[in-house]
Structures are given as structure tokens and as C-alpha cells.
């Protein structure tokens, strides 16, 4: 039951919590891309045809990308599927206290961290500051020249961060969320979010330095 965003855009056949999509159905379900979040939520609650599919296709890429960076490629599809199961089951109780996208991020992060907790209990808390990655492996020996190589090495460095640090970096630096949103997703204070990001970036710089990647190289690659 693949969930990850394909290249090209359309999925094959997907089944999530009773939702079954094929390429033709997905096209019909996309609906109006300008539909507001509130209208989409109400449509889903009313059981309007195509509404669940429309919500799924609106957020599938972001949910999968988040899962990919927190749990890795091997488990990203499973985590994305679990996230959407939680999303569809939770929508009837969604009260709109936060933006729909923030709420969806929260469920996706929780699904990813729960998955990691089942595999490695020490990685479960997104606010944890202790602990090292299970294995940092050997520092890469290939030259940092070339954007593709640099991006690959940055991704590997990100994977070697502890789960909590990785999560806050992904939410803020990769997904571009503000600290207020990150704090709401992680269930912590804004100050804690900022502090965690500062520590996570410092740890990331240490990993990159050990891999021979300097701040100057990052600027050139950017």
C-alpha cells in the first residue's frame, strides 16, 4: 500500500483506512485546489464524495517527506500510512484550535516518533537532548564538490542526529515552519523549540565537520 509521492505525480493504487485510490479516481478527487481548509474539513465530515481523497492528495507529499526525514526511506511509507489513518480517524474531533496543516504535521510527527520508539525506545521523545545516534558510521571520503554530493552528505548527517534534534531541524529548517508552529506540533514552549534547534544545529555542525564539510563549503553549496 504505497503512500510515498511518486515520480510522476500520480500514485498507483492506494488503500488507507478504507480509502482506495487509483489514478483516475485521484484525478477526480483532487477537486478545487483553492478550497479552504475549513471547507475541506466540513466536506470530509459530511462525507462528501471525493473529500477524503482531496485531503489526502493535498497533504500526501508533505506527510511522506516528513516521515522520510524522521524514520528513513525503509519505513517512510509505513509511517505515512499510519499518519493518514490517524488523520482520518481524528478529523471528526478536530476543533480548529490550530491550522489544519499544523495538526496534520503533529499527527505525522507523532506517528514517526511512535514508530521509532517501537524500534528504539530512547529515540521517542522529540524534546530529548541526551543520547547519540546509534551509529555514525565512517566519515565520507568523497570530495564535497558538487551540489548533489553535498546534499547527499547533508542528508546523511541529518540522519545521524538523535530523533528529537532531527525532528526540530526538519520542521524548522527543512519545512520552513515558524517556532510557534514547531512548538505547537511538539507540545513544548517556543523557548524550548528555539533552544532545541540551537543545540541540534550545533550537533549537526559537529557531524558535518567530522565528515570534512566546513561552513564555507555549505555556503558555496547553497
Secondary structure, DSSP 8 states (H G I E B T S, - for coil): ---S--SSS--S-EEETTEEE-HHHHHHHT--TT--HHHHHHHHHHT-TTHHHHHHHHHHHHHHHHHHHHH-HHHHHHHHHHHHHHHHHHGGG--SSS-HHHHHHHHHHHHHHHHHHHH-GGG--TT------S-------S---SHHHHHHHHHHHHHTS-HHHHHHHIIIIIS---HHHHHHHHTS-HHHHHHHHHHHHHHHHHHHHHTT--HHHHHHH-
